[in-house]
């Protein structure tokens, strides 16, 4: 799959809950490969960003499957870990705000509150149950992706929309986005 297969707002599918996977099959593993291809193709078109993760709904498949990059710091490491039916079994730590972006919300970034630590349960691509603790950026990414499986997009967590959004400049630096001047874009995000 290619970056063009990644759906963006205002697609109504991004607002739908994804279905649970009851049996992990070759079709599930094929979906994981498609997701990885689309995420990497998107990343290859973005000099200042990595594709940290992707949910199946973002390639228009309403299945509870997410992939998370194994190394956020090295763009040369192009491996992802699949989490099938991921769920947060416990929230821990403090709620902190940090910047998030999304492959399905084109060129918009915002500060989102998330728990700093979580405990997660999921299935791996072989159907085995996995449980683990995540903290920091990994915890943020997993919360973001699990939101996708529930029809929630990161912008839904941002309450004060007037000074909350950013875009990347040519050097890859976040710059404030004038909400009032971008009424057309804001209409796409919230309708």
HELIX and SHEET records of a PDB file:
HELIX    1   1 UNK A    3  UNK A    5  5                                   3    
HELIX    2   2 UNK A   12  UNK A   15  5                                   4    
HELIX    3   3 UNK A   26  UNK A   44  1                                  19    
HELIX    4   4 UNK A   56  UNK A   59  5                                   4    
HELIX    5   5 UNK A  136  UNK A  149  1                                  14    
HELIX    6   6 UNK A  154  UNK A  157  5                                   4    
HELIX    7   7 UNK A  180  UNK A  182  5                                   3    
HELIX    8   8 UNK A  183  UNK A  190  1                                   8    
SHEET    1   A 5 UNK A  53  UNK A  55  0                                        
SHEET    2   A 5 UNK A  65  UNK A  69 -1                                        
SHEET    3   A 5 UNK A  80  UNK A 102 -1                                        
SHEET    4   A 5 UNK A 105  UNK A 123 -1                                        
SHEET    5   A 5 UNK A 129  UNK A 135 -1                                        
SHEET    1   B 6 UNK A  53  UNK A  55  0                                        
SHEET    2   B 6 UNK A  65  UNK A  69 -1                                        
SHEET    3   B 6 UNK A  80  UNK A 102 -1                                        
SHEET    4   B 6 UNK A 105  UNK A 123 -1                                        
SHEET    5   B 6 UNK A 165  UNK A 168 -1                                        
SHEET    6   B 6 UNK A 174  UNK A 176 -1                                        
END                                                                             
